[in-house]
Amino acid sequence: MTYRPKSEFLHILQARGYLADCTDLEGLDTALRAGPVTAYIGYDATARSLHVGHLLNIMMLRWLQKCGHRPITLMGGGTTKVGDPSFRSDERPLLSPAQIDANIAGMNRVFARYLSYDGAGGALMLDNADWLDGLNYLDFLRDIGRHFSVNRMLSFESVKSRLDREQSLSFLEFNYMILQAYDFLELYRRHGCTLQMGGSDQWGNIVSGIDLTRRVLDVEVYGLTSPLLTTSDGRKMGKSASGAVWLDGDLLSPYEFWQFWRNTTDADTGRFLKLYTELPVEECERLGALAGAEINEAKIILANEATTLLHGAEAARAAEATAREVFEKGGVGADLPTLEITPEELGGGLSIVQLLVRAGLARSGKEAKRLIAENGARLDDAPLTDAGLVLDAHALSSPVKLSAGKKRHALVKLTG
């Protein structure tokens, strides 16, 4: 992509590494310089919280607003009832309306940390159930469905890859592309929205929305995608050894969130500073180029900046203080994730394997046993060698620290 954008927003996206593809980069650049642009990203409500894999696009919305434009966070209260088939091997489980509403409420709390919804020019939080739930099927087929070519829909990679593997694609899922395209049309009608953004896996859905809006209303709208990120060691962004890295503090503590960024590989540090903080690009590049022990200080800056954006400066300071106490001084750390055990749960005692799993340091009993066998587990900083060890009320008379490797720790505390 050789075009050099003149608008502040596109310049930031290009310089910081957010930009993968755009349907008309020059046209969008002109529109952004002409006045405020309204843009949206859609999020289906498939879980109680967003995770780190969503954070790149949330940061794009944040930069959009900082540059004087209006972001829309579109909740998929309607499309979640169908399920996006893009690059999936099977159909998503169907959720009840109550589950969808609860998931949307959890996601909204995260967005409020990154975007301002206040005032006349504030961000908009919308739900596509507002227009999708009341559609008349026959009218929708006649007015909207006639603009879609099944041949073209089958050619999109997100669908084609599923069919090439001879994996079933239900008629319900096949409708997803049409519904998402209709979202763009409705957002233009209702709010003058002229830009849809998303991950590069959404390219086919975005292009369909642009085509539909052009055919029905004869207006020019734009699509822009961000790269799908993997870490330098090949892992999908948003995943850790213990599972998804949630953005909701009730599902993942600020300390654990801080630790995720602190554990970034050397090779990813500079790139992640550009994407997940608001530090100047030159400073991100300087920090990312550090070597040896100095790169660890760059990772602490990354962890502090990312945690401050989500959980606030106080939470970031507390997480860093806990980390320094645990790693540099060998202490317990007041902010460590804590597993609370009641006397009733404890009974005559719980095995160390159960406690490692329940504390989130191992995903299964088998993994916990392997961790112990490979000398990767510790109890109060002493190596754990006996997978049959049972902790009783006496052993838990004061909190104990469990560790998996050098960087993952949790407290186990007997309540009552």
C-alpha positions, -999 to +999 in steps of 0.1 A: +000+000+000+020+030-013-005+058-009+005+082+020-026+094+038-029+131+047-057+127+073-046+123+109-066+091+115-053+072+085-017+085+091-019+071+127-033+037+115-006+033+089+023+045+112+013+023+141+005-009+121-033-010+123-040-009+086-042-040+064-066-032+035-090-004+025-116-005-003-107+031-014-079+046+007-077+079-013-114+083-012-116+076+025-087+100+032-105+128+013-137+121+033-118+122+066-102+155+058-136+170+047-152+167+081-161+143+109-167+107+097-189+082+115-175+047+116-184+014+132-172-020+142-196-048+150-192-072+179-214-103+183-223-111+219-209-146+221-192-143+255-195-124+288-165-102+279-143-091+251-108-104+252-073-091+241-080-103+206-106-076+203-083-049+217-066-039+184-100-028+169-111-011+201-079+009+199-088+019+164-121+032+175-103+051+203-079+067+179-109+076+156-125+095+184-093+112+194-090+124+158-124+141+160-146+115+144-175+095+158-172+058+166-201+034+168-198+002+188-225-021+172-236-049+195-248-079+176-280-086+195-296-097+163-267-114+144-256-133+175-288-153+170-274-165+137-236-168+143-208-157+120-195-187+101-163-169+090-133-193+092-151-216+116-152-254+113-186-258+129-217-239+138-217-216+169-239-228+197-272-208+198-276-185+228-308-175+245-320-138+244-312-136+281-276-148+276-271-124+247-284-095+268-261-104+297-231-107+273-238-073+258-240-057+293-206-071+301-191-059+268-205-024+273-185-020+305-153-026+286-161-002+258-168+025+284-131+023+295-118+032+260-145+055+245-165+085+256-202+082+250-210+116+264-221+147+247-235+155+212-204+142+194-199+112+217-196+076+206-228+056+200-236+022+214-262+005+192-277-030+189-286-044+155-315-063+171-333-029+170-337-033+132-331-070+126-356-085+151-386-068+134-378-077+098-405-092+077-389-122+060-407-119+026-402-082+024-365-086+033-359-112+006-376-091-020-360-058-011-325-069+001-320-105-009-323-098-046-290-077-044-269-108-034-254-133-058-251-168-042-223-175-066-204-145-052-212-154-016-198-189-022-166-174-035-157-155-003-128-173+014-146-174+048-173-196+033-153-213+006-127-227+031-155-243+050-171-259+020-137-270+006-132-290+038-167-305+032-179-291+065-215-284+069-227-248+065-263-243+076-287-220+058-290-201+091-253-193+090-253-185+053-277-156+060-251-140+083-234-122+055-267-106+043-276-095+078-242-079+084-244-061+051-278-048+060-263-034+092-241-011+072-271+001+051-292+008+083-263+026+100-259+049+070-297+056+069-299+062+107-266+078+115-248+088+083-222+061+090-198+058+060-170+035+072-170+000+085-138-014+102-129-049+113-104-076+112-091-089+079-113-120+083-143-097+079-133-084+044-160-104+026-187-092+050-176-056+048-174-056+010-209-070+009-222-042+030-206-016+008-220-032-023-255-033-008-255+003+004-243+015-031-270-006-049-299+005-026-290+041-019-264+050-046-239+064-020-202+058-015-192+041+017-159+026+027-143-005+044-111-008+062-095-038+079-068-044+104-043-074+103-051-106+122-023-107+147-003-136+160+026-133+184+061-138+171+060-174+184+029-182+164+002-180+191-032-164+184-033-129+200-056-130+230-047-164+242-024-173+271-013-205+287-043-204+310-069-194+284-085-162+270-071-129+282-104-112+292-109-075+294-134-077+322-117-074+356-142-099+371-130-126+347-093-117+347-077-096+375-058-064+366-026-081+379-031-111+355-038-086+327-006-067+336+013-100+336+001-109+302+018-078+287+049-081+309+054-116+295+055-103+259+083-118+239+112-095+231+104-095+193+068-083+199+075-055+224+079-026+200+050-037+178+027-041+208+037-007+222+025+009+189-007-010+188-018-011+225-005+021+240-007+058+231+030+064+234+046+083+204+057+060+176+093+071+180+093+061+217+077+028+209+105+021+183+132+031+207+118+009+235+113-020+211+149-018+200+163-023+235+182-055+242+193-076+271+179-067+305+168-033+292+140-048+271+123-059+304+119-023+314+102-017+280+078-046+288+070-031+321+061+002+304+039-017+279+022-035+308+016-003+327+003+016+297-021-011+286-033-018+321-039+020+328-061+023+297-083-006+308-082-006+346-068+028+355-034+040+367-039+029+403-045-007+392-014-006+370+008+007+399-006-020+422+001-047+397+037-036+391+043-034+429+030-069+433+051-082+405+082-066+419+075-080+454+069-115+440+098-116+415+125-094+430+119-099+467+104-134+468+073-121+486+037-131+483+022-100+467-010-084+479-025-082+444-020-118+433-051-137+420-066-155+451-085-188+453-107-188+483-116-222+498-144-227+523-140-252+552-169-272+537-151-274+503-118-283+521-133-311+542-104-335+551-082-318+525-077-310+488-050-324+466-023-301+452-034-311+417-070-299+423-057-266+437-034-260+407-064-265+384-089-244+405-063-216+409-061-214+371-025-225+369-033-257+350-062-265+327-066-301+338-054-326+364-033-342+337-016-309+330-011-302+367+006-336+372+029-330+342+038-296+356+048-312+389+067-340+372+087-315+351+096-294+382+075-265+370+053-262+401+061-246+434+044-242+468+055-211+487+085-209+463+096-245+472+096-271+444+066-294+443+076-330+437+047-350+451+015-350+429-003-368+457+002-340+482-030-331+501-034-297+519-056-297+550-068-270+573-035-269+592-015-264+559-039-236+549-040-219+583-024-190+565-025-182+527-001-202+505+014-193+472+012-217+442+034-211+412+035-225+377+068-217+361+085-184+370+057-160+360+024-174+370+013-173+406-019-175+428-027-174+465-048-201+481-067-189+511-090-207+536-121-186+545-144-187+575 
